[in-house]
Amino acid sequence: MNPGERVRAAYRAIAAVDRPEIWISLRPEADALADAAAVDPGSPLAGTVVAVKDNVAVRGLRTTAGCPAFGAVATADATAVARLRAAGAVVIGTTNLDQFATGLVGTRSPHGPVRDARRPDRISGGSSSGSAVAVALGLVDIAIGTDTAGSGRVPAALQGIVGIKPTPGVVPTEGVVPACRSWDCVTVLARDLPTAEAAMGVMAGGARSWPADTPLAAPPVPRVAVPQGLPGLPTAWDDVIGSLDAAGIDAVPIDIGPFLEAARLLYEGGLVAERHAAVGGFVDAHRPDVDPVVGAIIGAAGGIPASRYVTDIARLAELRAVAMAALVGLDGLLLPTVTEHPTIEEVATDPVGVNARLGTYTNFCNLFDLSAVAVPAGTMGDAQFGVTVLGRPFSDAVVADIARRIMIPATPPPLQAGGLPEPVTTAVPWPITAGAAAVPLVVVGAHRRGQPLAAELERRGARWDGMVRTAPTYRLLALDTVPPKPGLVRAPDGAAIVGERWMISPAGLGTLLAELPPPMLLGPVELADGTWNVGFGCAADVTGEDITSTGDWLAALRPG
C-alpha cells in the first residue's frame, strides 16, 4: 500500500469501529492525504500512520492534555512528532488520555473512558489510553504515548501490544505537557517490536547523550532477575517463568522490596509534588474544568512541604543504590506489567485504589532511571497478559533483545484496518539509529560466534552484524597460542578471507585493545567491497603455518 492508500484504510477503519472516545482531535482526511502525497517513498517510515497522545504537540491542533480549557493550538510539532513526520510518517490525530497524564486507567477524561479493544466493559489502561486502543484496533501503525509511572506500559499490557519506554531523557520532551518533569518519558506503542523499534530510533537522540560504553546487544544467554514471593500473580506469569529456560534465559531470583518501596514513594510520598509544579497553577484556578480525581491528586500535591520532597528524594537515592546493587551481573529484570484488568465500573467505584494497584510494578521505573520494553505474553482468563523487561539506563538494546525472546504476540481484535503494511524492520538496534556510537569490528578467528573468545565481545555488549570477506590481499597464519587463533597479515599475494563483523561501543573496543595479547593487533582491514573497518590482525613479521588456502579459519579447524 502506498501512503495515500494506507491513510484511506485508516479512516475507513476508524469509521467502522465507531470508537469516538479514542480521539480528541481527528484531522480531516483530506489534510492527512495531502501529507501522504508529499511523503518520500524512500523514507524509513514512509506511509506509516501515527496517532499522538493529546499532551504532545501536533502543529495545527489544540494540545489540551485531556482538558478542553487548557492549552492552545500548537504552532509547531513536538520534537518527537516532527522527527516521525520527517521520516515519512503521517499523523492523523490526537488521542484521549487520563487528564494531564494523571492516571493508569484511561477513564479520567471529559471525553469519556476509553474502552478496551476487546471487551468494552473493561478499561483501556492509561494514561496513554486512546493511543493504545488505536494501535490495538489497527487504526494506526504506531502511536506516541508518554510514561511517567507506567502510562505507556500499562495500556500496552492491557491491549496486547508493544510499548517501548526508553531510558529517561533520550527522547526529547520539547512540546510535551509535563506531568512530572523529572521523570517524564515519550514512548511508542505498536503491534510488533520491530515497528516500535524503528519508530523509537527516529524519535530518540540529541537530548541525553549516549555513554561511550552503551551495550548494543544482550548476551547469548542473558541473566535476568525475577522477583521472589510475589502474591496474587496469574498463572500466565508462571507460564512465562517456566518458558525462560527454553528461551535461552537464565532466571535469577531477587528480592524486589526496594523497587516496590520506591514505587510507593511516587504517590504516597513527597515526589507527587512534581505534578503540582507541572500544571498545579492551572488546576487550582480551574477546578470546575478539571476531572475531580485528577484535581484532587494535583491539588493535594501543592500542599506537600518542601522538606518532605527533599527527604523522599534522599530516600529514593538510597533505594536506587540498593536496587542497582541487586542487579549487578544481571542483564535485566522481568516483571508482570499488571496483574488484573478492571472493569470501568470497578474503577468508578474505587478510582484511586484500582489505579494504585495497576502501578505496583511500574511506578519505580523512571525513578530509578531504567529502560523498559513491555510486550504481550499470553492471557489471564479473557484478559491480555503482559510482561516488562527492565534494564539499567542506556541498556535499551539489551532489554529489547530479551523481550523479543519472551514476547507472545496477541491475537488482534476482530476489527482492524485491512491491508496493513508489513512490520517496519531494521537490523540495526534502535539506539544506534538514535545516535549511540558503534564501531564495526572485523574478526576472522577465535572471536567469531561460537569460538573461544567470542565471549570477550559479548560481555562488552557487542552485536553480531553478519558475515564479511576481506579484500584478496591477506594471508592467514595459524598461530601457536592458547586458545588457537589465526593471524591476519596484509600481503599483495594474499587471498580473500572469510570473517564476521560485530558492532561494539567505543569504550568496549578500547578495553578490548587494552587487554589484547601479542602478537595480535587492531587496525584497518580492507573488505571485498572496498570499505575499511577496524579488525584483528598481526604484524608482518609474525610466524605460523600458512593456511591462506583454506580462506576461512573455521574451515582450517575442521578435521581432514
Secondary structure, 3 states (H helix, E strand, C coil): CCHHHHHHHHHHHHHHHCCHHHEEEECCHHHHHHHHHCCCCCCCCCCCEEEEECCECCCCCECCCCCCCCCCECCCCCHHHHHHHHCCCEEEEEECCCHHHCCCCCCCCCCCCCECCCCCCEECCCCCHHHHHHHHCCCCCEEEEEECCCCCHHHHHHHCCEEEECCCCCCCCCCECCCCCCCCEEEEEECCHHHHHHHHHHHCCCCCCCCCCCCCCCCCCCEEEEECCCCCCCHHHHHHHHHCCCCCCEEEEECCHHHHHHHHHHHHCHHHHHHHHHHHHHHHHCHHHCCHHHHHHHHHHCCCCHHHHHHHHHHHHHHHHHHHHHCCCCCEEEEECCCCCCEHHHHHHCHHHHHHHHCCCCCHHHHCCCEEEEEEEEEECCEEEEEEEEECCCCHHHHHHHHHHHCECCCCCCCCCCCCCCCCCCCCCHHHHCCCCCEEEEECCCCCCCCCCHHHHHCCCCEEEEEEEECCCEEEEEECCCCCEEEEEECCCCECCEEEEEEECHHHHHHHHHCCCCCEEEEEEEECCCCEEEEEEECCCCCCEECHHHCCHHHHHCCC
